[in-house]
Amino acid sequence: METPFPRRDGEPEVSLDSATAIPWPFARDRAPPPSASRDRRRDAAPRGSQEVRPAFNPVLACPSQPGLGVSQTKLHNAVKPSVDYICQLKFPSGNFPPCIEDSRDLLVHWCHGAPGVIYMLLQAYKVFGEQKYLSDALQCAEVIWQWGLLKKGYGLCHGTAGNAYAFLTLYNLTQDMKYLYRACKFAEWCLSYGQHGCRTPDTPFSLFE
């Protein structure tokens, strides 16, 4: 299967799992991507598993950006199957797993779970026009509103500020004031810095973490 993305030497194009094709870039024989988080304790993904991480958002979303000249054939044959594969991993709650074959519905971070997947879903909705992507994104937003105030810190990767950006992205698309209100409430929470019993991140002066 031809992809619009460059592959490293020796990297497989696709892997078949009996009756089900796992689309690129989620072939089972690929090495896991580098972790965006240093917290490898309770939050760690099982060793050897494929992580559903925000790193895949630009991988799947960038080819569909206007001006890049990626053909509709490539978008539908390479990008859309991978997006759909992620979508079928969704938990009944609306959250997404930290990695493939992980059944723990625990993490609601930009680096794991609904807050990171929502960007891919919204881009898929804009490109392919299918309501299911927007519906999944709206469900992600509800998960973030219920569980997205994090005591891991205030940063973007696994903190409340990163979760707030999901609401801003939804507001930009839908113009629904509910999402702007929710983003502002998360920002308000972050402005009360040090008053919520949050733990100190590994790199406390990092805006990202």
N, C-alpha and C positions, 0 to 999 in steps of 0.2 A: 504494500500500500504506500503510495507516494505521500509524503508529508511536506508542509510548507516550512518545516523547521530543520535546521542542520542537525545531523547526528554525529556523535563521536565515532572514531574508528572502532569497528567491532561491535557497535551497539545495535541490537536487533530492532527491526522495524515493528514487528507485531508478534504476539504469542497467542497460541490457540489453547484453550482450556476445554477439552472434549467438545461439547456442543456450543460453547460460548466463546466468541472472540473477544478478548480483552483489548480494547483499542489503544493504540499509541496515545499518550506516553505511559500507559498503565500496564505494560507487559509484565508478567510475573517474573521474568528472568532479568529485569533491570535492577540495578543497584538502587537502594533507597536514596532520595535526595538529601543533601546536607540539612541538618536540623537548624531551624531559625531560632531555637530556644536552647539555653544552656541547662534548663531545669529538666534533668533526666531521672528524677526520682519517681513519685507516684504518677506523674503525668507522662512518663516515658512510653513511647510506642513499643510494642513487642519487637524484639530483635528480628531483623530480616523482613519486617513487614513494609508495605508501601504506604507512605504517609500522604494523606490528603491535605496538602499544605498550600498557603497562598502563593508559593513559588509557581504553582501550576496556573494561577490566575493569569499572569501575563503570558505564559506559554500558550494558553488557550484563547485569551482575549486579544492579544496584540495582532495576530494575523487578520482579525476581523475589523481592525481600525481602518477608517477611510484613508486612501492615499497610499496604502502599502501595495496595492495591486494584486492581492491574493485572489485567485479566481474563486467563484462560487462553488465550482466543483471541489476544489481543495477544502474549502470551508465545510462543505457538507460531508465530504468523505473522510476527512482527517480530524477536524475540530469537533464537529457536532457529535460524533459517536463517543468521544472522550467526555464531553460535557454530559451527555446522557448517561454514561457509565457512572459518573460521580453522582448524578441525581438519584440513581437507584440505590445508592448507599445511605440515603437519608433515613434517620430514625423516625419513628412515629411522632416524636415530639416536635419534629421540624429541624432539629439539630443534625449536624453531620459528624461522622466519626473522626478521630484524630488520625487514623490510618485504616487501610483496607484490612478486613478481618478482625477489627477491634470492635467489640460489642458494647464498650463502655460509653454511655451517654453522659459524660461528665464535663467536658471542656467547652467553654464558650469564649474563645479568644480569637483575635485576628490570626494568630499562628495555628490555631486548631479549632475547627468547628464553624458554625454558622457565620460569624463575623468576617471570615476570610472568603468563604464560598460565595457570599452574596454578590460580590463584584462580578464574578464569572457569570452568575445567573442573569444579572441585569444586562451584561453585554450580550449574552446569548439571546435574551428577549429582544434587544434592539436589532440584532442582526437577523435572527431567524423568525422573529415575529410570532413565536408560539407562547400562548398564555401560560402554559405550565411552568415556564421559567420565571415569569413574574410572580406566579402564585407561590412557587417555592421561595423566592426572595422575600415576599411578604411574610411567609411563615418564619423565615430566618429572623426577620425583624422582631417578630413577637417573642422568639426565643431570647434574643438579645435584651429586649425590654424586661423580660422576667428574670433573667439570670446574668446580665452583662455588667453589673457593678462588681468589679473584681478587686479582691484584696491582695492580688499579686503586685499591684502597683498602679501607676497612673500613665504609663507609657503606651506606645502604639502597638507593640508586638503582642503582649499579653497583659494589657492594662485597659482601664476604662476609656481612656482617650481614643485608643484604636477602635473600640467598639462603637464609639459615638460617630465615627466617620461613616459607618454603614447607614446610619439614619440620614446623614447629610446626602449620601449618594442616592438613597431612595427619594428624598425630598426633591433633589434636582430632577429626577425623572418624573415623579408623579405630581409634584407641586402640592402634595397633601401636607397641610400645616402640622398634622400630628407628628410627622417624622422630624420636622424642624424643632418642634417643642421637645421631643425626646432627646434630640442631640443637645439642645441647650441644657436640659436637666442633667445629662451626663457631664457636660462641661462644668456646670455649677458644682457638681459633686467633686470634680477634679480640682476646682479652685479652692476647696476647703482642704488644702494639702496637709497631710499629716494628722488629720482628725478622725480617720476611719480605721485605724489599727492595721493599715497595710504594711506588709513586710517590705524590707529594703531589697530592691532588685540586685542582681549580680553586679551590674554596672549602673549605679544610681544616678550618674550624671549623663547617661545616655538618653536623648530624647526618644529614640526608637524603642528602647527596652522599657 
